[in-house]
Structure formats: structure tokens, C-alpha cells
Amino acid sequence: MPINEKEFNGNLFDQLVMVERIERRLHEGGEEAAQKEIDLIKNEINRKLYQQPPLPEKTNN
């Protein structure tokens, strides 16, 4: 969940960019091109959702 308005606006902007990418492919290459763009976007989202959090650095104390 977005913490503040700036983060919420960022999420909306990302969604708008995705829709514009799909529309562009639909106009340029039809349904098949739009489906390929959708698949690409899904893969990008999955990479973000399932990325491993950074491991904490070990210190030698």
C-alpha cells in the first residue's frame, strides 16, 4: 500500500505507462504485438515482486 501521495502518484504513473505501451503495440502491430508487450510487462512485474531482498552485510567484530 502506498505510504503517501507521492508514492501513490508514482504507482499511477507506472500503470499509465504500461497502458500506453500496450496501446502503442496494438496500433503498430495488432493483437499479437500487444500480447507480446503484455507478456513482457508481466515478466517485468514478476521480477520486481519476487526479487530477493538484499542480504545484510556481515561484519567481522
MARTOR-233656 format. One line per 4 residues: number of its first residue (from 1); their letters; for each residue x, y, z of C-alpha. Coordinates in steps of 0.1 Angstrom, whole numbers, plus 5000, padded with zeros to 4 digits. Layout:
BEGIN
NUM = a = X/Y/Z; ...
***
This chain:
BEGIN
1 = mpin = 5000/5000/5000; 5013/5034/4992; 5025/5054/5021; 5020/5089/5008
5 = ekef = 5005/5108/4978; 5039/5109/4960; 5042/5071/4961; 5006/5067/4951
9 = ngnl = 5011/5091/4921; 5042/5071/4911; 5022/5039/4911; 4995/5055/4889
13 = fdql = 5022/5068/4865; 5037/5033/4862; 5002/5020/4853; 4996/5047/4827
17 = vmve = 5030/5039/4811; 5020/5002/4809; 4987/5010/4792; 5004/5034/4768
21 = rier = 5030/5007/4758; 5002/4982/4751; 4982/5007/4731; 5013/5016/4710
25 = rlhe = 5019/4979/4702; 4982/4974/4694; 4983/5002/4669; 5017/4993/4654
29 = ggee = 5014/4955/4652; 4979/4944/4662; 4968/4919/4688; 4998/4897/4686
33 = aaqk = 5022/4926/4692; 5001/4938/4721; 5000/4903/4736; 5038/4902/4734
37 = eidl = 5040/4935/4752; 5016/4923/4779; 5038/4892/4784; 5069/4914/4787
41 = ikne = 5052/4936/4812; 5041/4906/4833; 5077/4893/4834; 5089/4927/4845
45 = inrk = 5064/4928/4873; 5072/4893/4884; 5109/4901/4886; 5100/4931/4909
49 = lyqq = 5076/4911/4930; 5098/4880/4936; 5132/4896/4938; 5152/4885/4968
53 = pplp = 5158/4912/4994; 5194/4923/4998; 5213/4902/5023; 5227/4920/5053
57 = ektn = 5264/4925/5052; 5284/4905/5077; 5307/4924/5099; 5338/4910/5115
61 = n = 5336/4921/5151
***
